[in-house]
Amino acid sequence: MAPTFDSVNLFDFVVKEGNGVKGMVDLGLSKVPDQYIQPTNERINKMNMEPANMEPLPVIDLSGLNGPKHDQVAESLIKAAETLGFLQVINHGLSIELLEELKDAAHQFFNQPAEKKSIYLKGISPSPLVKYGTSFVPEKEKALEWKDYISMIYTNDDDALKHWPDQCN
């Protein structure tokens, strides 16, 4: 039988213990807990999601960042982030191999037991640059976010290699 959580147990299990959303799913959760359901007034209005009302997903060519179109590309990025919140980038210079390695690293990290991932929990991580968590500010959100993340503030290659979790190499 799939587990059920009250709001305190869910918060502790997901956030404080570092099990994350993946931990709930791995336990066989069969229903999305109420704490993850957005209040009705904050949900996307499906009436505005009709194809006729939707703006197309912005496709931004990053190859222009290193030339005379730099300001135009930067402005496109800002506009897409501030309006729709989603965008597609092309000509970013990342190889398929690198992207596959990133996916593999993420799988390696998130497939670990919670006690290994929780070392990097936001607020107690041994690195000021690396944070693991679920919602970004779960203590203040009306609804928790259905995601787990690991993030790193990139400063330079040396710091990245020194601080990035070994499980992700």
Residue pairs with C-beta under 8 A, 6 or more apart in sequence:
2 27
2 28
2 29
2 30
2 31
3 24
3 27
3 28
3 29
5 13
5 24
5 33
7 35
10 24
10 33
10 35
11 35
11 138
13 19
13 23
13 24
14 20
14 21
14 23
14 24
14 134
14 138
14 144
15 133
15 134
15 135
15 138
16 121
17 23
17 114
17 118
18 114
18 115
18 117
18 118
18 121
18 132
19 114
20 110
20 114
20 117
20 133
20 134
20 148
21 134
21 146
21 147
21 148
22 110
22 148
23 114
24 33
32 146
35 143
35 144
36 143
36 144
36 145
36 146
37 143
38 142
38 143
39 142
39 143
42 142
42 143
47 53
48 54
55 83
55 84
57 84
57 86
57 87
57 88
58 76
58 79
58 80
58 84
58 86
58 87
58 88
59 87
59 88
59 89
59 90
60 73
60 76
60 77
60 80
60 87
60 88
60 89
60 90
61 73
61 89
61 90
61 91
62 73
62 89
62 90
62 91
62 92
62 93
63 91
63 93
64 70
64 72
64 73
65 73
65 74
77 87
80 86
80 87
81 87
105 168
105 169
106 150
106 168
108 167
108 168
109 117
109 132
109 150
109 165
109 167
109 168
110 117
110 148
110 150
112 167
116 167
117 132
117 150
118 132
119 125
119 126
119 165
120 126
120 127
120 130
120 131
120 132
120 150
120 165
121 131
121 132
121 133
122 131
122 132
122 133
125 131
125 132
127 163
128 153
129 152
129 153
129 154
129 155
129 159
129 160
129 163
130 150
130 151
130 152
130 163
130 164
130 165
131 150
131 151
131 152
132 148
132 149
132 150
133 148
133 149
134 144
134 145
134 147
134 148
134 149
135 141
135 144
135 145
135 147
136 145
138 144
150 165
150 168
152 160
152 163
152 164
154 160
